[in-house]
């Protein structure tokens, strides 16, 4: 891994970071209204034009539960995929995988939980039952040479269960990776994490043998800690950060979950640290201003607000 920058305290930082742009799926799924497919397709195209190489595009979930994603097939058909760009799709089960394979999807994600309460609310299963459900999905996907991202929600706190012990995160995370996932995204679903918690969880996972280059972090900004938590993760060698254009997103099954870390705020931090992302901040600001007009409300991103004028 190439570390070329030394921040305060002498801790090394990576010279390049990959942003996993989750706006089209995780961001839009929490909107009360449904945008037309044409607008979603333009959104994805704008993100790619800005320089993103990983754009989580949609999900094959039941439309009754997430109506914003009911147009998944139509959206994928409307997108012209660019060379070198990955377009991951969320799949909850084997039916979702069948749909993804039928459309030539090359990157999928499964969405699990650290805590029992959220697993029941989100998947109507226990943690053990959800991992059992993912087992054939991941196995079949890997047999087809697909990349598989394993999301884990509630890694730092749960609105019903409170603080989440690090050993509990370690247990579920190692079991998820043992299924064959190629990447693990640690979610601070309700935005309660602090840098100390982030370091403790990452240290435990790395010590257990999970390669740091297979770990991503997914922060929400409920308490204004998302950028501080990102910096803590960078100092531990994490090089994949999830973010959402304009700070879109939340979680339909966790009412206290506010928006994702805004891509523009993340870019301002990373570029200020001298870390390369390949993403054009100006184009991202313009995209989020455009999308805010489509949604009928301003972007919550501070950087978008500051640069949009």
C-alpha positions in Angstrom: 0.0 0.0 0.0 1.3 3.4 -1.0 1.5 5.8 2.0 2.9 9.1 1.0 1.4 11.7 3.4 2.1 12.3 7.1 -0.7 14.1 9.0 -0.5 15.5 12.5 0.9 13.1 15.0 3.0 11.3 12.4 0.2 8.8 11.4 0.4 7.7 7.8 -2.4 8.3 5.4 -3.1 6.5 2.1 -2.1 8.5 -1.0 -5.3 7.4 -2.8 -8.8 6.6 -1.7 -11.7 5.0 -3.6 -15.1 6.5 -2.9 -18.0 4.1 -3.2 -20.8 6.5 -4.3 -24.0 5.2 -2.8 -26.3 8.0 -3.8 -28.4 6.3 -6.5 -29.2 3.4 -4.2 -28.8 4.1 -0.6 -29.4 7.8 -1.0 -32.5 7.7 -3.1 -34.1 4.8 -1.4 -35.0 6.9 1.6 -36.7 9.6 -0.4 -40.5 9.9 0.0 -41.0 10.4 -3.7 -39.8 8.3 -6.7 -37.7 10.0 -9.4 -38.2 9.0 -13.0 -35.9 6.4 -14.5 -34.5 9.0 -16.9 -33.5 11.3 -14.0 -31.8 8.4 -12.1 -29.9 7.4 -15.2 -28.7 10.9 -15.7 -27.7 11.0 -12.0 -25.5 7.9 -12.5 -24.0 9.3 -15.7 -23.2 12.5 -14.0 -21.4 10.7 -11.2 -19.4 8.7 -13.6 -18.5 11.9 -15.5 -17.3 13.4 -12.3 -14.8 10.6 -12.0 -16.4 7.9 -9.8 -15.3 4.4 -10.6 -17.8 2.7 -8.1 -21.4 3.7 -8.3 -23.9 1.6 -6.3 -26.8 1.9 -8.8 -29.9 0.2 -7.4 -31.2 -2.9 -5.6 -33.3 -5.9 -6.4 -35.5 -5.6 -3.3 -39.3 -6.1 -3.0 -41.0 -3.0 -4.2 -43.5 -3.1 -1.4 -40.7 -2.4 1.1 -38.6 0.0 -1.0 -40.8 1.4 -3.8 -38.0 3.8 -4.8 -36.1 0.8 -6.3 -39.0 -0.9 -8.1 -37.5 0.3 -11.4 -34.2 -1.5 -11.0 -34.4 -3.4 -14.3 -35.4 -0.3 -16.2 -32.7 1.7 -14.7 -30.0 -0.8 -15.5 -31.3 -0.9 -19.1 -31.1 2.9 -19.4 -27.5 3.1 -18.2 -24.6 3.0 -20.7 -21.9 1.4 -18.6 -18.5 3.1 -18.9 -15.3 1.0 -19.2 -13.5 0.6 -15.9 -16.5 1.6 -13.8 -18.3 -0.7 -11.4 -22.0 -0.6 -10.9 -22.9 -2.6 -7.8 -26.4 -3.7 -7.1 -27.9 -4.7 -3.8 -29.5 -8.2 -3.7 -31.2 -9.5 -0.6 -31.6 -13.2 -1.5 -31.3 -15.8 -4.3 -34.2 -14.3 -6.2 -32.4 -11.0 -6.3 -29.2 -12.7 -7.5 -31.1 -14.4 -10.3 -32.4 -11.1 -11.5 -28.9 -9.6 -11.3 -27.2 -12.5 -13.1 -29.9 -12.3 -15.8 -29.0 -8.7 -16.5 -25.2 -9.2 -16.5 -24.5 -7.5 -13.2 -20.9 -8.1 -12.2 -20.9 -6.6 -8.7 -23.5 -7.3 -6.0 -24.0 -6.5 -2.3 -25.8 -8.2 0.5 -27.0 -6.3 3.5 -26.6 -7.8 7.0 -26.8 -6.6 10.6 -24.7 -6.8 13.7 -27.7 -6.6 16.0 -30.6 -8.9 16.4 -33.3 -6.2 16.6 -32.3 -4.5 13.3 -31.9 -7.9 11.6 -35.5 -8.7 12.5 -36.8 -5.3 11.4 -34.8 -5.1 8.2 -34.8 -8.7 7.0 -37.4 -10.4 9.3 -34.7 -12.8 10.3 -32.2 -13.3 13.1 -28.6 -12.6 12.5 -27.9 -16.3 12.1 -30.8 -16.8 9.8 -29.7 -13.9 7.6 -26.2 -15.3 7.3 -27.7 -18.6 6.3 -29.8 -16.8 3.6 -26.6 -15.0 2.3 -24.6 -18.3 2.1 -25.9 -19.6 -1.3 -26.1 -16.0 -2.6 -22.4 -15.3 -2.0 -21.4 -18.8 -3.1 -23.2 -18.6 -6.4 -22.0 -15.1 -7.0 -18.4 -16.0 -6.4 -18.7 -19.1 -8.7 -19.9 -16.6 -11.4 -16.8 -14.5 -10.6 -18.8 -11.6 -9.2 -17.5 -9.2 -6.6 -19.6 -9.4 -3.4 -19.7 -6.6 -0.9 -21.0 -7.5 2.5 -22.7 -4.6 4.3 -23.0 -4.7 8.0 -25.3 -2.2 9.7 -25.3 -1.1 13.3 -21.6 -1.6 13.9 -21.3 1.1 16.4 -24.7 1.6 18.0 -28.3 0.5 17.7 -31.4 2.6 18.5 -33.0 -0.3 20.3 -30.1 -2.2 21.8 -27.7 0.7 22.5 -24.0 0.4 22.4 -22.7 -2.5 20.3 -19.7 -4.4 21.8 -16.6 -4.8 19.6 -16.6 -8.6 20.1 -20.1 -8.7 18.7 -19.0 -6.8 15.6 -15.9 -9.0 15.2 -18.0 -12.2 15.4 -20.5 -11.2 12.7 -17.9 -9.6 10.5 -15.6 -12.6 10.4 -18.6 -14.9 9.7 -19.7 -12.6 6.8 -16.2 -12.6 5.3 -16.0 -16.4 5.7 -19.0 -16.7 3.3 -16.7 -15.4 0.6 -17.4 -11.7 0.4 -14.7 -9.7 -1.3 -15.3 -6.5 0.6 -16.9 -5.6 4.0 -18.5 -2.3 4.6 -18.9 -1.3 8.2 -22.0 0.8 8.7 -22.6 3.5 11.4 -26.3 3.3 10.5 -27.5 5.9 13.0 -24.4 8.0 13.1 -23.4 7.6 16.7 -19.8 6.4 16.2 -16.8 8.3 17.5 -13.2 8.0 16.3 -12.2 5.9 19.3 -14.9 3.4 18.5 -13.9 3.3 14.8 -10.3 2.6 15.7 -11.3 -0.1 18.2 -13.5 -2.0 15.7 -10.9 -1.7 12.9 -8.1 -2.8 15.1 -10.1 -5.9 16.2 -10.9 -6.9 12.6 -7.4 -6.4 11.3 -6.0 -8.3 14.3 -8.4 -11.2 13.4 -6.9 -11.4 9.9 -9.4 -9.4 7.8 -7.2 -7.5 5.3 -7.6 -3.7 5.7 -7.8 -3.3 1.9 -11.0 -5.4 2.0 -12.6 -3.1 4.6 -14.8 -0.1 3.7 -16.5 2.3 6.1 -20.0 3.8 5.8 -20.7 6.7 8.1 -23.8 8.8 8.8 -23.5 12.3 10.2 -26.2 12.4 12.9 -23.8 13.8 15.5 -21.4 15.6 13.1 -18.7 12.9 13.5 -18.6 11.4 10.0 -15.5 13.2 8.8 -13.7 12.7 12.1 -14.6 9.0 11.9 -13.3 8.9 8.3 -10.0 10.4 9.3 -9.7 7.7 12.1 -10.3 5.0 9.5 -7.8 6.6 7.1 -5.2 6.5 9.8 -5.8 2.7 10.2 -5.2 2.2 6.5 -8.8 2.0 5.1 -8.9 3.1 1.5 -12.5 2.7 0.5 -15.0 5.2 1.9 -18.8 5.1 1.2 -20.4 8.5 0.6 -23.6 9.9 -1.0 -23.9 12.8 -3.4 -25.2 15.8 -1.5 -25.5 13.8 1.7 -28.6 12.0 0.5 -29.9 9.0 2.5 -30.8 7.5 5.7 -32.4 4.2 6.5 -36.1 3.3 6.0 -35.9 0.8 8.9 -34.1 3.1 11.4 -35.9 6.3 12.0 -33.0 8.0 13.8 -30.7 7.5 10.8 -29.9 10.8 9.1 -28.1 11.4 5.9 -25.0 9.7 4.7 -21.6 11.4 4.7 -21.8 13.8 1.8 -19.5 13.0 -1.1 -18.6 16.7 -1.5 -17.7 17.1 2.2 -15.6 14.0 2.0 -13.8 15.3 -1.2 -13.1 18.6 0.5 -11.4 16.7 3.4 -9.5 14.2 1.3 -8.3 16.7 -1.3 -7.2 19.0 1.6 -5.1 16.2 2.9 -3.5 15.7 -0.5 -5.2 12.3 -1.0 -6.1 11.5 -4.6 -9.7 10.4 -5.4 -10.0 10.9 -9.1 -13.3 12.7 -8.5 -14.0 16.3 -9.6 -15.4 18.3 -6.7 -16.9 21.0 -8.9 -18.8 18.5 -11.0 -20.1 16.8 -7.9 -21.4 20.1 -6.5 -23.1 20.8 -9.8 -24.6 17.3 -9.8 -26.0 17.7 -6.2 -27.4 21.1 -7.0 -29.1 19.6 -10.1 -30.5 16.7 -8.1 -31.7 19.0 -5.3 -33.8 20.8 -7.8 -35.3 17.5 -8.9 -36.1 16.6 -5.3 -37.4 20.0 -4.5 -35.2 20.7 -1.5 -31.6 21.9 -0.9 -28.7 19.6 -0.3 -27.7 19.2 3.3 -24.0 19.1 2.4 -22.1 22.0 3.8 -19.6 21.9 1.0 -22.4 22.0 -1.6 -23.9 25.0 0.2 -20.6 26.8 0.3 -19.6 26.3 -3.3 -23.0 26.4 -5.0 -23.3 30.1 -5.0 
